[in-house]
Amino acid sequence: MTIMNILAPLTGGQSDEAVMRNAFAASKPVGGHVRALFVRPDPAQAMPYFGDEMVPSIAQEIVDTSRRASDKAAAAAREVVTRTAQEAGAQVVETPAPGNTVSFREIQGYFADCVTRVAQLADLVVFGPLKDGGRPGMTEAFEAVLVETGRPALLSAGTPPGDFAGRIAIGWNASREGAHAISAALPYLTQAKAVEILTVRSGSVEPPPNGEILEYLHLHSVHAGVRVVDAGDRGIGQALLDSAGEGHADLLVAGSYGRRRLREIFAGGVMRQILNQATLPLFLMR
């Protein structure tokens, strides 16, 4: 798999900075193109439902207010793209092209639906930190990209990323999702300065064997070390994050879950805290 088309959904909010910085960090080792996407809400979606009782002048005021807010958000998103592109040494282009380039596109509609549709032809989709009170539809879009498009997602950390061709940690549990994540991340793994496979021992559950994954990586010229982590009283996800941080990893590659499990994650629990508080980017694949 090659990673040439990197989709970066933007909202005009504070998370855009992290999205663009992570997108450029992801594009640098592979020479990919970053497609910044701003979804302009349909003004009709801002209309409360009052049936025929809505006064036309009030309805127009609501539409105008929504349009002004969209204009302001779009301008903020474009400014972030221009500024971070300059910092990354990327060329802003009108039409997507290979190399260290970025383009900006606006479309109108419901955020999650639009992102999911465009993501179908993306090689990687970059999201900002998933925090409570963020853009409506962001978590839904993140879930849909993983479940419906089969594309990998990069979940940004709140802090600026390191070098994705530096140190990469792999959370390995011998699952189908984990295997898919490793295959999708090969463009980074083959260039990494160091790769470490992390497996977790939790209670009476022993970590999975590593022989086959080591052989697979070796065939792709990736030489990895292995570290077994004792979870202790931590959740497995938290233990992986802690261990990746201890190893100074710039990126953590891991499999995500099926639709039911994703909804459990966002309903609460330790994994939701991890997604909200991760201090390094997460490369996730279903």
C-alpha positions in Angstrom: 0.0 0.0 0.0 1.2 3.5 -0.8 0.1 6.6 1.1 -0.2 9.5 -1.4 -3.6 11.0 -0.7 -3.8 12.2 2.9 -7.2 13.6 3.9 -7.3 16.3 6.6 -10.9 17.2 7.7 -11.0 20.7 9.2 -13.6 22.6 11.2 -12.2 26.1 11.6 -11.6 25.3 15.3 -8.7 24.8 17.6 -8.1 21.2 16.5 -7.2 22.2 13.0 -3.6 23.0 14.0 -3.0 19.5 15.3 -4.7 18.0 12.2 -2.5 19.9 9.8 0.8 19.4 11.7 0.1 15.6 11.9 -0.9 15.5 8.2 2.3 17.1 7.1 4.3 14.9 9.4 2.5 11.9 7.8 3.2 13.1 4.3 6.9 13.9 4.7 8.3 10.4 4.7 6.2 9.2 1.8 6.0 12.3 -0.4 2.2 12.4 -0.2 -0.3 15.1 -0.9 -2.4 16.6 1.9 -6.0 17.3 1.0 -7.4 19.8 3.5 -11.2 19.5 3.5 -13.6 22.0 5.1 -17.2 21.0 5.4 -19.6 23.9 5.3 -22.8 23.1 7.1 -26.0 23.3 5.1 -27.8 26.5 6.4 -31.0 24.5 6.5 -29.5 22.3 9.2 -29.3 25.3 11.5 -33.1 25.8 11.3 -35.0 24.7 14.3 -38.3 22.9 13.4 -41.3 25.1 14.0 -43.4 24.0 11.1 -45.5 26.7 9.5 -45.2 28.9 12.6 -41.7 30.1 11.7 -41.7 33.8 10.8 -39.9 34.2 7.4 -37.7 37.1 8.7 -36.5 35.0 11.6 -35.8 32.0 9.4 -33.7 34.2 7.1 -31.8 35.6 10.1 -31.0 32.1 11.3 -29.7 31.2 7.8 -27.6 34.4 7.5 -26.1 33.9 11.0 -25.2 30.3 10.1 -23.6 31.5 6.8 -21.5 34.1 8.5 -20.3 31.6 11.1 -19.4 29.2 8.2 -17.5 32.0 6.4 -15.5 32.8 9.5 -14.7 29.1 10.2 -13.7 28.5 6.6 -11.4 31.5 6.7 -9.8 30.3 9.9 -9.3 26.8 8.4 -7.7 28.2 5.2 -5.3 30.4 7.4 -4.2 27.3 9.3 -3.5 25.5 6.1 -1.4 28.3 4.6 0.6 28.9 7.8 1.3 25.2 8.6 2.2 24.6 4.9 4.8 27.3 5.1 6.2 25.9 8.3 6.4 22.4 6.6 7.9 23.7 3.4 4.8 22.4 1.5 3.5 24.0 -1.7 -0.1 25.1 -1.8 -1.7 23.9 -5.0 -5.2 24.2 -6.6 -5.2 20.6 -8.0 -3.8 17.7 -5.9 -0.4 16.6 -7.1 2.3 14.2 -5.8 5.1 15.6 -3.6 5.2 17.9 -0.6 1.9 19.7 -1.6 -1.4 20.6 0.0 -4.7 21.7 -1.5 -7.8 23.2 0.2 -11.4 22.2 -0.7 -14.8 23.3 0.6 -17.9 21.2 0.3 -21.4 21.6 1.9 -23.3 19.1 3.9 -23.4 17.1 7.1 -19.8 16.8 8.4 -19.6 13.0 9.0 -21.3 12.1 5.7 -19.1 14.4 3.7 -15.8 13.2 5.4 -16.8 9.5 5.0 -17.6 10.0 1.3 -14.3 11.8 0.5 -12.4 9.3 2.6 -13.3 6.4 0.3 -10.5 7.5 -2.0 -8.0 8.6 0.7 -5.0 6.5 1.7 -5.0 8.0 5.2 -7.5 10.2 7.1 -6.1 12.5 9.8 -8.3 13.5 12.7 -7.7 15.9 15.6 -7.9 14.8 19.2 -11.4 13.5 20.0 -12.6 15.6 22.9 -16.0 16.2 24.4 -17.7 19.3 23.0 -15.9 19.2 19.7 -17.4 19.6 16.2 -20.7 17.8 15.9 -20.2 14.7 13.8 -16.4 14.4 14.4 -16.6 11.2 16.4 -19.2 9.8 14.1 -16.9 10.6 11.1 -13.9 8.9 12.8 -16.0 5.8 13.5 -17.4 5.7 9.9 -14.0 6.1 8.3 -12.7 3.0 10.3 -15.8 0.9 9.9 -17.3 1.8 6.6 -14.4 2.9 4.3 -11.8 0.4 5.5 -9.2 3.2 5.4 -6.6 3.8 8.2 -7.1 6.8 10.4 -4.4 8.8 12.1 -5.6 10.3 15.4 -3.6 13.3 16.2 -2.1 14.1 19.6 -2.6 17.5 21.2 1.1 18.2 21.0 3.1 18.7 17.7 4.2 15.3 16.3 7.6 13.9 16.0 9.2 12.3 13.0 7.0 9.4 11.7 10.1 7.8 10.2 11.7 7.9 13.6 10.6 5.4 16.4 7.3 3.5 15.8 5.6 1.2 18.4 3.2 -1.5 17.3 0.5 -2.7 19.7 0.2 -6.4 18.7 -2.6 -8.7 19.9 -2.6 -11.2 16.9 -5.9 -9.9 15.7 -7.2 -9.3 12.2 -7.4 -5.6 12.9 -3.9 -5.5 14.2 -2.6 -7.2 11.1 -4.5 -4.8 8.8 -3.0 -1.8 10.7 0.6 -3.2 10.3 0.1 -3.7 6.6 -1.4 -0.2 6.1 1.5 1.3 8.1 4.3 -0.4 6.1 5.2 2.9 4.2 6.2 4.3 7.6 7.5 1.1 9.1 9.9 0.4 6.3 11.5 3.9 6.8 11.5 3.9 10.6 14.8 4.2 12.5 13.4 1.8 15.1 10.3 -0.4 15.4 9.2 -2.0 18.7 6.4 -4.6 19.0 4.5 -4.2 22.3 2.5 -7.1 23.6 0.6 -7.0 26.9 0.3 -9.5 29.7 -2.9 -8.8 31.6 -3.8 -11.0 34.6 -3.8 -14.6 33.5 -3.9 -13.7 29.8 -0.5 -14.3 28.2 0.7 -12.1 25.3 0.4 -13.6 21.8 3.4 -15.2 20.1 5.5 -12.9 18.0 7.1 -15.3 15.5 4.8 -14.7 12.6 4.7 -11.0 12.9 8.4 -10.8 13.1 8.8 -12.9 10.0 6.2 -10.8 8.1 8.1 -7.6 9.0 11.4 -9.1 8.2 10.2 -10.0 4.7 9.4 -6.3 4.3 12.9 -5.4 5.5 11.6 -4.1 8.8 13.6 -5.3 11.8 11.7 -5.0 15.0 12.4 -5.5 18.7 9.8 -7.1 21.1 8.8 -6.0 24.5 6.3 -7.7 26.8 4.4 -5.3 29.0 2.7 -6.2 32.3 -0.6 -4.3 32.5 -0.9 -4.5 36.2 -4.0 -2.6 37.3 -4.1 -0.6 34.0 -6.3 -1.3 31.0 -4.5 -2.9 28.1 -4.9 0.3 26.0 -3.4 2.5 28.7 -0.5 0.0 29.2 0.3 0.2 25.5 0.2 4.0 25.5 2.4 4.2 28.6 4.9 1.8 27.1 5.0 3.6 23.8 5.7 6.8 25.6 8.5 5.1 27.7 10.1 4.0 24.4 9.9 7.5 23.1 7.8 6.4 20.1 6.7 9.0 17.6 3.8 6.9 16.5 1.7 4.0 17.8 0.2 1.5 15.3 -2.7 -0.6 16.5 -5.9 -2.3 15.3 -9.2 -0.7 16.1 -12.4 -2.6 16.7 -15.7 -3.5 15.1 -18.7 -1.2 15.1 -20.2 -2.5 18.4 -16.9 -2.2 20.2 -16.3 1.3 18.8 -19.6 2.5 20.2 -18.7 1.0 23.5 -15.4 3.0 23.4 -17.2 6.3 22.9 -19.8 5.5 25.5 -17.2 5.6 28.2 -14.4 3.7 29.8 -10.6 3.6 29.8 -10.3 3.5 26.0 -12.2 6.7 25.6 -9.8 8.4 28.0 -6.9 7.1 25.9 -8.4 8.5 22.7 -8.9 11.8 24.5 -5.5 12.0 26.3 -3.1 10.3 23.9 0.3 12.1 23.9 1.4 10.6 20.6 -0.3 10.0 17.3 -2.3 6.8 16.9 -2.3 5.0 13.5 -5.5 2.9 13.6 -7.0 0.4 11.2 -10.0 -1.9 11.4 
